[in-house]
Amino acid sequence: MAATSGSRNDRLNCPSHPEATLVEDYHAGDMICSECGLVVGDRVVDVGSEWRTFSNDKAQKDPCRVGESENSLLSGSNLSTIIGKPTGNAGFNQDGSAKYHNKRTMNSSDRTLLNAFREIAQMADRINLPKTIVDRTNTLFKQVHEQRTLRGRSNDAIAAACLYIACRQEGVPRTFKEICAISRVSKKEIGRCFKEILKALETSVDLITTGDFMSRFCSNLGLPSRVQKAATHIAKKAVEMDLVPGRSPISVAAAAIYLASQASEEKKSQKEIGDVAGVADVTIRQSYRLIFPKAVSLFPEDFKFATSIEHLPQP
């Protein structure tokens, strides 16, 4: 491969053709006269880029350099050089032992963080959570780890609780059952860590409302927007009228979806809704029993009934 020389070649010229343009052979490292082919200089050091450029590719990560980028949450020990196994005589001592060895520079604290970050990324990937939530979860875990206030709790439980908190702080809350399903710890253990983390970090999360889950539950059930709108209105009115005191927002949302779907053409059973919302059939039934007597005043005024309130399932 050859290319026209740049400004660094101006000091060299061909004795027979001093005005001729020099051509650089990158493979051999030679400077060649373009008129007579005389090698004017050899062993020229190429100061250009020694890696392929990926700037025009659509990949999110630029692989022009190998190795992992520095993690600001670690002490920097995640950047290390790994020496491969020797293959020639130059890599061994006279007694047959390897001359060069990898030195373990990562401390135990960074190793714990890396394992936790890996677990958090895997949990988030299972339910398609964005990177912003993963980054917030990693930051929360590091803060908890540095304070050492949750000694005795497993790192997996702390990571799951941090993910639950991050989801709520980012406005995309998930239920304890959903976090439990993607982790390796129990719902009870996640709940304990959740309370301890809030106390230790002196932070808070917004209260969960029925609207936080309504769009996701209705989407997973395949319900149209008009049913979702009606269910959201029913749940909001039920809370405002204090019809469901002490009931969790998730159970109220599930009961509202059941009531709205039964009044529409897209009917869903309590079991179908319970599987999506992560609540038992009896829990939905109990909330439904509380809101059904006031069903007339709960529906939006423009709702088109496929089944009249008189013919809806009795609680």
C-alpha positions as CSV (number, residue, x, y, z in Angstrom):
1,M,0.0,0.0,0.0
2,A,1.4,3.4,-0.9
3,A,0.3,7.0,-0.4
4,T,1.6,10.4,-1.0
5,S,4.0,11.6,1.7
6,G,3.0,14.4,4.0
7,S,4.9,17.3,5.5
8,R,7.2,15.1,7.4
9,N,8.7,13.9,4.1
10,D,9.9,17.4,3.1
11,R,13.4,16.9,4.4
12,L,13.9,13.9,2.1
13,N,14.3,14.1,-1.7
14,C,15.7,12.1,-4.6
15,P,19.2,13.1,-5.7
16,S,18.3,12.6,-9.4
17,H,14.8,14.1,-9.1
18,P,14.8,16.6,-6.2
19,E,11.4,18.0,-7.2
20,A,9.7,14.6,-7.5
21,T,7.0,13.6,-5.1
22,L,8.0,10.9,-2.6
23,V,5.7,7.9,-2.0
24,E,5.6,6.1,1.3
25,D,5.3,2.4,1.4
26,Y,3.7,1.8,4.8
27,H,4.2,-2.0,4.7
28,A,8.0,-1.8,4.2
29,G,8.5,1.6,5.8
30,D,10.3,3.0,2.7
31,M,10.2,6.4,1.1
32,I,10.4,5.9,-2.7
33,C,10.9,8.4,-5.6
34,S,7.9,8.5,-7.8
35,E,10.0,9.1,-10.9
36,C,12.8,6.5,-10.7
37,G,11.8,4.2,-7.9
38,L,14.9,5.0,-5.8
39,V,14.4,4.2,-2.1
40,V,15.3,7.5,-0.5
41,G,14.6,6.5,3.1
42,D,13.9,3.3,4.9
43,R,12.6,2.2,8.3
44,V,10.3,5.2,8.5
45,V,8.1,5.3,11.6
46,D,4.4,5.6,10.8
47,V,2.9,8.2,13.1
48,G,-0.6,7.7,11.8
49,S,-3.4,5.8,13.4
50,E,-2.5,2.2,14.2
51,W,-6.1,1.1,14.5
52,R,-9.1,0.9,12.3
53,T,-11.5,3.8,12.5
54,F,-15.2,2.9,13.2
55,S,-16.5,6.5,13.3
56,N,-18.9,5.9,10.4
57,D,-20.4,2.7,11.9
58,K,-23.8,2.8,13.6
59,A,-22.6,0.8,16.6
60,Q,-23.2,2.6,20.0
61,K,-19.8,1.6,21.3
62,D,-16.6,2.6,19.4
63,P,-14.4,-0.6,19.2
64,C,-11.4,1.2,17.8
65,R,-9.6,0.4,21.1
66,V,-9.9,-2.9,23.0
67,G,-10.4,-3.2,26.7
68,E,-13.0,-1.9,29.1
69,S,-13.5,1.8,29.8
70,E,-12.7,3.2,33.2
71,N,-15.6,2.9,35.7
72,S,-15.9,6.1,37.7
73,L,-17.5,4.1,40.6
74,L,-14.4,2.0,41.0
75,S,-10.9,3.0,42.2
76,G,-9.5,2.5,38.7
77,S,-8.3,-1.0,39.3
78,N,-10.6,-2.3,36.7
79,L,-8.1,-1.1,34.1
80,S,-5.4,-3.7,34.0
81,T,-3.1,-5.4,31.5
82,I,-3.5,-9.2,31.1
83,I,-0.3,-11.1,30.1
84,G,-1.0,-14.1,28.0
85,K,0.6,-17.5,28.4
86,P,4.1,-17.6,26.9
87,T,4.5,-19.6,23.7
88,G,8.2,-19.3,23.0
89,N,11.5,-19.9,24.8
90,A,11.8,-16.2,25.6
91,G,8.9,-16.4,27.9
92,F,10.4,-19.0,30.2
93,N,13.2,-19.1,32.8
94,Q,15.9,-21.7,32.7
95,D,14.0,-23.8,35.2
96,G,10.9,-23.8,32.9
97,S,8.8,-21.3,34.9
98,A,7.1,-18.4,33.2
99,K,9.0,-15.1,33.4
100,Y,6.0,-12.9,33.5
101,H,2.9,-13.2,35.7
102,N,-0.4,-11.3,36.0
103,K,-0.5,-9.3,39.2
104,R,-3.8,-9.2,40.9
105,T,-4.3,-5.5,41.5
106,M,-8.1,-5.4,42.2
107,N,-8.9,-5.0,45.8
108,S,-11.8,-6.8,47.5
109,S,-14.0,-3.7,47.6
110,D,-13.8,-3.2,43.9
111,R,-14.3,-6.9,43.3
112,T,-17.5,-6.8,45.3
113,L,-18.7,-3.8,43.4
114,L,-18.0,-5.4,40.0
115,N,-19.9,-8.5,41.0
116,A,-22.8,-6.4,42.1
117,F,-22.8,-4.3,39.0
118,R,-22.8,-7.4,36.9
119,E,-25.8,-8.8,38.8
120,I,-27.6,-5.5,38.5
121,A,-27.0,-5.4,34.7
122,Q,-28.4,-8.9,34.4
123,M,-31.5,-8.2,36.4
124,A,-32.2,-5.0,34.4
125,D,-31.7,-6.9,31.1
126,R,-34.3,-9.4,32.1
127,I,-37.1,-6.8,32.2
128,N,-35.6,-4.4,29.6
129,L,-34.7,-1.5,31.9
130,P,-32.8,1.4,30.3
131,K,-29.2,2.2,31.2
132,T,-30.2,5.3,33.2
133,I,-31.8,3.0,35.8
134,V,-28.8,0.7,35.8
135,D,-26.4,3.7,36.4
136,R,-28.6,5.0,39.3
137,T,-28.8,1.5,40.8
138,N,-25.0,1.2,40.6
139,T,-24.6,4.5,42.4
140,L,-27.0,3.6,45.1
141,F,-25.2,0.2,45.7
142,K,-21.9,2.0,45.9
143,Q,-23.2,4.4,48.5
144,V,-24.6,1.6,50.6
145,H,-21.4,-0.4,50.2
146,E,-19.2,2.5,51.4
147,Q,-21.4,3.2,54.4
148,R,-21.3,-0.4,55.5
149,T,-24.6,0.0,57.3
150,L,-26.2,-3.2,55.9
151,R,-23.7,-5.7,57.1
152,G,-25.1,-9.2,57.3
153,R,-27.4,-8.6,54.2
154,S,-26.5,-10.4,51.0
155,N,-25.2,-8.3,48.2
156,D,-27.8,-9.8,45.9
157,A,-30.6,-8.6,48.2
158,I,-29.1,-5.1,48.4
159,A,-28.7,-5.0,44.6
160,A,-32.3,-6.0,44.1
161,A,-33.5,-3.4,46.6
162,C,-31.4,-0.7,45.0
163,L,-32.9,-1.6,41.6
164,Y,-36.4,-1.3,43.1
165,I,-35.6,2.2,44.5
166,A,-34.0,3.3,41.2
167,C,-37.0,2.3,39.3
168,R,-39.3,4.4,41.5
169,Q,-37.0,7.4,41.5
170,E,-36.8,7.3,37.7
171,G,-40.6,7.2,37.4
172,V,-40.9,3.6,36.1
173,P,-41.7,1.7,39.3
174,R,-41.8,-2.1,39.4
175,T,-43.5,-4.2,42.0
176,F,-41.6,-6.2,44.7
177,K,-42.8,-9.4,43.0
178,E,-41.4,-8.3,39.6
179,I,-38.0,-7.5,41.2
180,C,-38.2,-10.8,43.1
181,A,-38.9,-12.7,39.9
182,I,-35.6,-11.5,38.3
183,S,-33.5,-11.8,41.4
184,R,-32.3,-14.7,43.5
185,V,-33.7,-13.4,46.8
186,S,-37.1,-13.5,48.5
187,K,-39.6,-10.7,48.4
188,K,-39.3,-10.4,52.2
189,E,-35.6,-9.9,52.1
190,I,-35.8,-7.3,49.4
191,G,-38.4,-5.4,51.5
192,R,-36.1,-5.4,54.5
193,C,-33.2,-4.1,52.5
194,F,-35.4,-1.5,50.9
195,K,-36.4,0.0,54.3
196,E,-32.8,-0.1,55.6
197,I,-31.4,1.6,52.5
198,L,-33.9,4.5,52.7
199,K,-33.0,5.0,56.3
200,A,-29.2,4.7,55.8
201,L,-29.0,7.0,52.8
202,E,-31.6,9.4,54.2
203,T,-33.4,9.4,50.9
204,S,-37.0,8.9,49.9
205,V,-39.1,7.7,47.0
206,D,-42.4,9.0,45.6
207,L,-45.5,7.2,46.7
208,I,-46.8,4.7,44.3
209,T,-50.1,5.5,42.6
210,T,-52.5,3.4,40.5
211,G,-51.5,5.4,37.4
212,D,-47.9,4.2,37.7
213,F,-48.8,0.7,36.7
214,M,-52.0,1.2,34.7
215,S,-50.5,1.7,31.2
216,R,-48.1,-1.2,31.6
217,F,-50.7,-3.6,32.9
218,C,-53.2,-2.7,30.2
219,S,-50.6,-3.0,27.5
220,N,-49.5,-6.4,28.7
221,L,-53.1,-7.5,28.7
222,G,-53.7,-6.2,25.2
223,L,-56.4,-3.8,26.2
224,P,-57.2,-0.8,24.0
225,S,-56.6,2.8,25.1
226,R,-60.3,3.4,25.8
227,V,-60.3,0.6,28.4
228,Q,-57.1,1.9,29.9
229,K,-58.5,5.4,30.1
230,A,-61.6,4.1,31.8
231,A,-59.6,2.0,34.3
232,T,-57.4,4.9,35.1
233,H,-60.5,7.1,35.8
234,I,-62.1,4.4,37.9
235,A,-59.0,3.9,40.1
236,K,-58.5,7.6,40.6
237,K,-62.1,8.2,41.5
238,A,-62.1,5.2,43.9
239,V,-59.1,6.7,45.8
240,E,-60.6,10.2,45.8
241,M,-63.9,8.8,47.2
242,D,-62.0,6.8,49.8
243,L,-63.6,3.5,48.7
244,V,-60.4,1.5,49.0
245,P,-58.8,2.5,52.3
246,G,-55.7,0.5,53.1
247,R,-55.6,-1.3,49.8
248,S,-52.4,-1.3,47.8
249,P,-52.3,0.8,44.6
250,I,-51.5,-2.4,42.6
251,S,-54.6,-4.2,43.8
252,V,-56.8,-1.1,43.2
253,A,-55.4,-0.8,39.7
254,A,-56.1,-4.5,39.0
255,A,-59.7,-4.2,40.3
256,A,-60.2,-1.1,38.2
257,I,-58.9,-2.9,35.1
258,Y,-61.2,-5.8,35.8
259,L,-64.3,-3.5,36.2
260,A,-63.5,-1.5,33.0
261,S,-62.8,-4.6,30.9
262,Q,-65.9,-6.4,32.0
263,A,-68.0,-3.4,30.9
264,S,-66.3,-3.3,27.5
265,E,-66.0,-5.8,24.7
266,E,-62.4,-6.7,25.8
267,K,-63.3,-8.8,28.8
268,K,-60.4,-10.1,31.0
269,S,-60.7,-12.5,33.9
270,Q,-59.4,-11.9,37.4
271,K,-56.8,-14.6,36.8
272,E,-55.5,-13.0,33.6
273,I,-55.2,-9.6,35.3
274,G,-53.7,-11.2,38.5
275,D,-51.0,-12.9,36.4
276,V,-49.9,-9.6,34.8
277,A,-50.3,-7.5,38.0
278,G,-48.7,-10.1,40.2
279,V,-51.6,-10.2,42.7
280,A,-53.8,-13.1,43.8
281,D,-57.4,-13.5,42.5
282,V,-58.8,-13.1,46.0
283,T,-57.0,-9.7,46.3
284,I,-58.5,-8.4,43.2
285,R,-61.9,-9.7,44.3
286,Q,-61.7,-7.9,47.6
287,S,-60.9,-4.6,46.0
288,Y,-63.6,-5.1,43.4
289,R,-66.1,-5.8,46.1
290,L,-65.3,-2.3,47.6
291,I,-65.6,-0.3,44.4
292,F,-68.5,-2.2,42.7
293,P,-71.4,-0.5,44.7
294,K,-70.3,2.9,43.4
295,A,-69.6,1.7,39.8
296,V,-72.2,4.1,38.4
297,S,-70.2,7.2,39.5
298,L,-66.8,5.7,38.8
299,F,-66.9,5.4,35.0
300,P,-66.1,8.3,32.7
301,E,-69.2,10.1,31.2
302,D,-68.2,9.3,27.6
303,F,-67.6,5.6,28.3
304,K,-69.5,3.3,25.8
305,F,-70.8,0.3,27.7
306,A,-70.8,-3.1,25.9
307,T,-72.2,-4.6,29.1
308,S,-74.4,-2.5,31.4
309,I,-73.5,-2.1,35.0
310,E,-76.5,-4.1,36.0
311,H,-75.1,-7.1,34.1
312,L,-71.6,-6.9,35.4
313,P,-70.2,-9.8,37.5
314,Q,-71.4,-9.6,41.1
315,P,-68.7,-9.4,43.8
